[in-house]
Amino acid sequence: MLASVAGLLLVSVAIAGCNSGSDDKSTSSGEPTSSNTGASASGIDHSKPLTITVFDNAANYQGEQTGWYGKLIKDKFNITLNILAPQVAGDQLYKTRSAAGDLGDLLIVDNSQLEELIPAGLVMDLTDKLKNTTYLSKYVDNHFKPFNAAFDKVNPEGKIYAMPTFEADTSPTTFSEEIPYSSPIMPWDYYKGVGAPKLNNLNDLLNVLKQMQEKYPKTPDGKPIVPITLWKDWDGGTGAMENVRWLSNWYGYEKPDGTTTIQLNAKGDIVPIIDDNSMYKKILQFLFDANQMGLVDPDSPSQDWNKVAEKLTNKQVLLLWYSWQRGFYNSIERGQNGDGNVSVPIADSRIIQTSDAYYGNGRVFAVGSKAKNPERIVEFMDWLVSPEGMRYYTNGFEGFNYEKTTDGKFKLTEVGQTAFQKNTPVPDQYGGGGYQDGQSKLNTMIMSDFSVDPDTGEFYNSTYWNSTLEANKTALTKDWQQTYNATNATDYYLKNKMIDIVPNINTSLGSDSSDIKDKRSQISDYVKNTSWKMVFAKNQGEFDQLWTKMQKDVTGLGWNEVLAVDTEKAQKIVKMRADALASK
């Protein structure tokens, strides 16, 4: 799933489809022009079919890209994507393929992996290839060069080996989204249905969830409603239970990318997650308490993200904590009836939120050193950041998902407002099938949708189009705004000093030695497994025993050595954040 995020759309698509092509022109119906029958204007020959093996850390799908996105890139590039996804196949996939000397043709990997791949000779130098691009070349000096320069130990010549993901074109200290990435979100009608009690703390949250569960046990069509649902398949190599990691943000602690043993707050305090006073433990306790009250979905230990997404689409979950989860259900039509998932602040919370990812967000696009057609791959990536490519990624097809207004801007069509939630059938001319089924399985982008479309002067993200903002003045939003005396959730948290916005730092934190890597892997597996056991412990005594045992056991696995490495990484982030604030 999108681990990382560009703000996904509240009223149209929850996960935008990424599309590609060879030029920046489309027909009036929104269909891309085809160029796979010969050479393009750049002289690149598309006549031969090309299958690109994509090693993609962001993907939660493995296999050939099909559906409307598959047809789109086939028509424009004569390209087929074969996606390899560690989130599906497991972390061993990276080790196996990198050891074999060929990770893939197009690589979407983490910063720490890039630092290993450069000296191993597994990524291609793109410095010269980017010079001939139409769109990527615009971002070289302000985005790509500064990022690649951070890898000076393995890249002393300052070559460009990769392009960071989700780069916003705002500023290094701006936060543009209407709601923090992680905060408490609940169905407004159900919350009001139990009296909309003020939430002072997590105990109040548990109590109101219990009340909602009792009053709304099933959906109108008889599906069971669960207050909290969890899933494991995002834990991956994060070193901890991912759901716990993000709920920790509500109380000011984040886990820096590239680390597994610590959490960090806006002041620069570094706290080991196994500390008795850590926010990690407090959130584990919260989830344990929730399970003891019968509030946690019993499917949680065994279900995957796809099952969770289905429940979100059916409004079967009462507590959400990712901003984009709203998009699985919310729509303007429902909002007119006061129905939808909205922010419900907890008074004692203090959210930590990183700014827009001006320099990127922890992952990169790169080209494998053994790719046989790098020019076609670079051309494909160049189109991804073109206006047409960005529009396809964030908003689908013009004429189907959105249309032009008389002032030259865009507005969502009635179909576009719910195409993702309803998996609306796509016209045959675009490839047929369901809209959601056919979306991009790359699941990430180079430039964020918090970049400005030069033709409209608005963000690509349709949530922030003027037309959407006007249309979204529904009964739901008006009621929420009157209740909280704020324009949106971010506005509320800022007004009430309940949020710390910290500079988004995207850099190389150094690669682990083989010894640290092995210890980190063992510790991560142990912590994740124990965390899940703690949430579903039989009683408080078992919860406490598991915690104490984990504290002891991880020490024997090399905890102190890994903690020292992570602390050094975190200190680098703290300094860079201070420097970014000082330069404002």
Steps between C-alpha positions, in 0.01 A plus 500: 500500500604850463746511794562802402292760413396780286167615635248268343168618383208546736224503247622323189763231533664369811799366315574688181608312188836577349517511122756554231560584139735660255368851448281756669196495274169323538182485301197700602346186650795458731654207311879516469648515154676184391864493400593133516516443129837662444739770611379787718600863463801421718612234254431210735358196321188349661429243230630207704305395810690559823436331833648694791571309818416740783641430844259707707509543878184712481287243321251273671431309179729257319473399138419659167330839498162460334181706472476855369847593617646198328328596176606860537872429517471229237338742257741785569828319562445143388605414854379234740589520869588186693495603865702334775371601843685425825180587685348195331799270451688588820820685587714210380420605142736798526783289643461227241485722195770744610729207582439371148612837362174602333227659709292599198466759222306772682571517873286663769706446812573656838778754553700254709483243221615757244810557712581130465412475131726785385834344606372157397457630147132405485361842406567705190652848489220721364687830498533528124173327419299757695649786299295400196169468680216748462366503856742324734775741398302782667547341840868411481650802678236557768406140578718224355851642546456599868360158582770301321770719655401361840642165391848647485670199660397273214447776242795740539464632144143614561344295223124459476410140564144545618201730527320524836129419524212735582694823457277800565559821313409727792778563755702298754290627793146513354221260595224523240254229592165558667551224754811351664620175355417313821224616736176361646226476234147363547161486323332832584145367504586213735701729728213749518263211547650429843498866599839610356664504847821698535808277489748601769728197475532148361273357767223730378567376147461138609176580678347678203607217268320259731187712491514520121556126473194428713277742310631416151598130499435444129482687172159548338565189288594288800881506497664506846649834608829493693632797701870431427652282231872418470714332236851356486612526142631855540737408781760390244847620591384785724623328815178543693124464475408754234154582636657582838763711331244731340271533800808618691491809278186613682710562808802654338729208419606369162733221389767647271538313172802273500476433873323221687576544869401859580236770484565873466299809595500856370735617775762248393449258789601145402318221685565125455174323419563244777526774763229456763384857437515484121204603288536165324411320824216742576338435161546124543320538833222696328447226241515231769238686702289532187519127437407426861186709442418303185581792271771345282407312184563128563611471137797729573773235554422323172360757255697693240463857383263408217248367752535818707441714190181307432376571852584869467308517174198346672519734802569206731773673704439767765856628563730603217845653544640565152370808318454319170287226659209744476506466123380140509157619608464879496334672206329832433169320458528338842628822650180676393320258732742561788665163443876451496817449702636815664763609745399469867777659712611365837567790738822370656662408167792686343548378145837492328475567128776531245479780246445449128767272358683765302811282474314171482373245743727206577488305175642549154451416134814358342595294196667163538852484362409202281189656347512439125293801394583779747400773256145368484486466877620859550250620240227319694606668826524837325137470397400414856587857607347668194168683545318225314669225697434671831134549411458135417669397821301720733166531321452234233354581159379837382142462391450203730635600841518876447423772246605853412306798629435823313790668679746237375527317830367153588216351699416142586219331312226316686675176401838632612376574849447131578689310229744353749251410773254341257768346278304657216520316165739676264387551137649254255684781324714538814548128556185387678489332840451671834663837563655398832615165360675667210687770692876518502663228705822701523329670792734797511612800297804722454334839539226544758148606411586803714663640189328762288346416166635775270178503298267563794718659767360249751644191666463176307329366812131546419407533867646852479345610173277804549215305343541217752528736795175664395326170431626360827319766701255229589281448803782286639776760468282789611388310810858405582625858448231644724569240768875560510514864384764418243529472124650152513685266732843654444356844571345370824821338622702811419253736671499286814877440503447127470744433217874532438595533133861396453711534183486194280858374482583263216860394507741211524536381857771251419477131420537234766798272529418134440520439875254779584275396214473146635438619855242753380314230307483266799393778736237624256342160459496446875352841582227473236398149604498590869305819437220308331496251787474785750198655329320167517631392842248324724537747785714785634733254669586330173538839330753609764688169488537519122629858527755416767616192312540703180713760678729225621511287187578779251807592705635157423430556131726806485255773597758739643713492186203569269370767737834682482484504118139621499573771756776636278261504204234680701749762616575575135128555436469726805789717378368523143156599627653772712699623199186503283309706756792738545511565125131595472 
